[in-house]
Amino acid sequence: MSTDQLSRTFSALADPTRRAMLARLAQGEATVGELAEPFDMTFAAVSKHLRVLEAAGLVSRGRDAQYRPARLEARPLAAASRWIGDYAAFWQDSVDALDGYLNALQTVRTIDKGDHHG
């Protein structure tokens, strides 16, 4: 996946309405009308969000002119997840370092308390 595709994915995911639409599509395909139901917006506004999701490769649409259901396309999400996952080792190292520091502080406090009572 190119950085350009990754940028389109993250840009599409930046909007909470589009994230909600993807969550709905994760349950199964839906029409524009079905996607519009939970939102106070026009079909035109929903269609605009769908076009952004389609351009990012996150959604595909059926071919039937009367009934063009949208469906989730997970491949760009998997690539975004892998990109984020590349930083998991960094986060884990940071958490491990913090855990070690807190354990060391606890040990020092336990030793200090023991010295005062002895």
C-alpha positions as CSV (number, residue, x, y, z in Angstrom):
1,M,0.0,0.0,0.0
2,S,1.4,3.3,-1.0
3,T,1.7,6.3,1.4
4,D,-0.8,8.1,-0.8
5,Q,-3.4,5.3,-0.3
6,L,-2.6,5.3,3.5
7,S,-3.2,9.1,3.5
8,R,-6.6,8.6,1.8
9,T,-7.5,5.9,4.3
10,F,-6.7,8.0,7.3
11,S,-8.3,11.1,5.8
12,A,-11.5,9.2,5.3
13,L,-11.4,7.8,8.8
14,A,-10.9,11.3,10.3
15,D,-14.6,12.1,10.0
16,P,-16.8,10.5,12.8
17,T,-19.8,10.2,10.4
18,R,-17.8,8.2,8.0
19,R,-16.5,6.0,10.8
20,A,-20.1,5.4,11.9
21,M,-21.0,4.5,8.3
22,L,-18.1,2.0,8.2
23,A,-19.2,0.5,11.5
24,R,-22.7,0.0,10.0
25,L,-21.3,-1.5,6.9
26,A,-19.3,-4.0,9.0
27,Q,-22.6,-5.5,9.8
28,G,-23.5,-5.9,6.2
29,E,-24.2,-4.0,3.0
30,A,-26.6,-1.0,3.1
31,T,-28.3,1.4,0.8
32,V,-27.9,5.2,1.0
33,G,-31.3,5.4,2.7
34,E,-30.3,2.8,5.3
35,L,-27.0,4.6,5.9
36,A,-28.8,7.9,6.3
37,E,-31.3,6.7,8.9
38,P,-29.2,7.4,12.1
39,F,-28.0,10.8,10.9
40,D,-29.8,14.1,10.5
41,M,-28.6,14.6,6.9
42,T,-29.8,14.5,3.4
43,F,-29.2,11.6,1.0
44,A,-26.9,14.0,-0.9
45,A,-24.7,14.5,2.2
46,V,-24.6,10.7,2.8
47,S,-23.7,10.2,-0.8
48,K,-20.8,12.7,-0.5
49,H,-19.5,10.7,2.5
50,L,-19.8,7.5,0.5
51,R,-17.8,9.0,-2.4
52,V,-15.0,9.8,0.0
53,L,-15.1,6.3,1.4
54,E,-15.1,4.9,-2.1
55,A,-12.2,7.0,-3.2
56,A,-10.2,5.7,-0.2
57,G,-11.1,2.1,-1.3
58,L,-13.0,1.5,2.0
59,V,-16.4,1.0,0.4
60,S,-17.6,-0.4,-2.9
61,R,-21.0,0.0,-4.5
62,G,-23.3,-2.5,-6.3
63,R,-23.8,-2.1,-10.0
64,D,-27.6,-2.2,-10.1
65,A,-28.8,1.3,-11.0
66,Q,-32.0,0.9,-8.8
67,Y,-30.3,-0.7,-5.9
68,R,-26.7,0.2,-5.3
69,P,-25.8,-1.1,-1.9
70,A,-22.6,-0.1,-0.3
71,R,-20.3,-2.7,1.2
72,L,-17.2,-2.5,3.4
73,E,-13.8,-3.2,1.8
74,A,-11.5,-4.1,4.6
75,R,-8.1,-4.2,2.8
76,P,-7.2,-0.5,3.3
77,L,-8.2,-0.9,7.0
78,A,-5.9,-3.9,7.3
79,A,-3.0,-1.8,5.8
80,A,-3.7,1.1,8.2
81,S,-3.8,-1.4,11.1
82,R,-0.4,-2.8,10.1
83,W,1.0,0.7,9.8
84,I,-0.2,1.5,13.4
85,G,1.0,-1.9,14.6
86,D,4.5,-1.0,13.5
87,Y,4.5,1.4,16.5
88,A,3.3,-1.2,18.9
89,A,6.8,-2.2,19.9
90,F,7.6,1.4,20.7
91,W,4.5,1.7,22.9
92,Q,5.2,-1.6,24.6
93,D,8.8,-0.6,25.3
94,S,7.5,2.7,26.8
95,V,4.9,0.9,28.9
96,D,7.5,-1.6,30.1
97,A,9.9,1.2,31.0
98,L,7.2,3.0,33.0
99,D,6.3,-0.3,34.7
100,G,9.9,-0.9,35.6
101,Y,10.2,2.7,37.0
102,L,7.0,2.3,39.1
103,N,8.2,-1.1,40.4
104,A,11.5,0.5,41.4
105,L,9.7,3.4,43.2
106,Q,7.6,0.9,45.1
107,T,10.6,-1.1,46.1
108,V,12.4,2.0,47.4
109,R,9.3,3.0,49.4
110,T,9.0,-0.5,50.8
111,I,12.7,-0.4,51.9
112,D,12.4,3.1,53.3
113,K,9.4,2.1,55.4
114,G,11.3,-1.0,56.6
115,D,14.3,1.2,57.7
116,H,12.1,3.5,59.8
117,H,10.5,0.8,61.7
118,G,13.7,-1.1,62.5
